[in-house]
Structures are given as C-alpha cells and as structure tokens.
Amino acid sequence: MYRAVTRNIEVLVRPFYLEDRSDPSENRYVWGYQVTIDNRSDEFVQLLSRYWHITDGQGRVEEVRGDGVVGDQPELNPGDSYQYTSGCPLSTPSGIMVGHYTMRNGRGETFDIAIPAFSLDMPGTRRTVN
C-alpha cells in the first residue's frame, strides 16, 4: 500500500498485476490499482480532475489528464471516503505512476493533493520507488 497526505486528505493506492489481461509475448503488461481517498479535513471537497505521470521500465513517459476519476467527480464531506479501481497497460514488465488530483473546497478554492508514487511490477520483477 502506498500513501500520501495533503491538507488532511489521504490518498492510498494498492496496485496489482492483472495476469489474465497481460500477454508478455506481445509486450503487454496490465495492472489494476485501487485508490481510496479519505477526507480527514474539516472541510467539504470535490475531486475535479486527475493528472498521472507514468514511466515505463524503459524510461518512456506518458502524461494523462482528465476530468474526475472513472467518470465521477466525487464530493467528500469531512470524514467521507471514496474508493475506485482503474487500470494501466504498459509495454514493459515494470513502471512507476505518480500524480495528483485537483480538488475544490466549499469556498471555491482549488488545490492539488498528491497521489503517492507507486511501482507496477510483474511478479518476480520487483523494484523500489524512489
């Protein structure tokens, strides 16, 4: 499990390899990742957008930006949690993802919260995230 906290909003990520969707002979490796966002702050927040910086095992970078997550822009009151699962294909057996969510509070202020860097590793190829 990987964890980051920004402005008392915790983001937990649990990546997992999807062997049934991967085909190493075709250089196709697929991971799922489950994200939990816990609003431990004392203010209402809404997740507006996401940004991902994805680096594969060859150092190639892909940047992904978009509204919300999995088609949703969740609203979290103090104490609320939101969880979703998504996925990431790579052409290498390992990689790293990191990013941020852009949030808006009840006063209309926008700010970014960190998504922790986490490694995507085919079983047997584990590496460390710096």
C-alpha positions, 0 to 999 in steps of 0.5 A, spaced: 500 500 500 502 506 498 500 513 501 500 520 501 497 526 505 495 533 503 491 538 507 488 532 511 486 528 505 489 521 504 490 518 498 492 510 498 493 506 492 494 498 492 496 496 485 496 489 482 498 485 476 492 483 472 495 476 469 489 474 465 489 481 461 497 481 460 500 477 454 508 478 455 509 475 448 506 481 445 509 486 450 503 487 454 503 488 461 496 490 465 495 492 472 489 494 476 490 499 482 485 501 487 485 508 490 481 510 496 481 517 498 479 519 505 477 526 507 480 527 514 479 535 513 474 539 516 472 541 510 467 539 504 471 537 497 470 535 490 475 531 486 475 535 479 480 532 475 486 527 475 493 528 472 498 521 472 505 521 470 507 514 468 514 511 466 515 505 463 521 500 465 524 503 459 524 510 461 518 512 456 513 517 459 506 518 458 502 524 461 494 523 462 489 528 464 482 528 465 476 530 468 474 526 475 476 519 476 472 513 472 467 518 470 465 521 477 467 527 480 466 525 487 464 530 493 467 528 500 464 531 506 469 531 512 470 524 514 467 521 507 471 516 503 471 514 496 474 508 493 475 506 485 479 501 481 482 503 474 487 500 470 494 501 466 497 497 460 504 498 459 509 495 454 514 493 459 514 488 465 515 494 470 513 502 471 512 507 476 505 512 476 505 518 480 500 524 480 495 528 483 488 530 483 485 537 483 480 538 488 475 544 490 473 546 497 466 549 499 469 556 498 471 555 491 478 554 492 482 549 488 488 545 490 492 539 488 493 533 493 498 528 491 497 521 489 503 517 492 508 514 487 507 507 486 511 501 482 507 496 477 511 490 477 510 483 474 511 478 479 518 476 480 520 483 477 520 487 483 523 494 484 523 500 489 520 507 488 524 512 489 
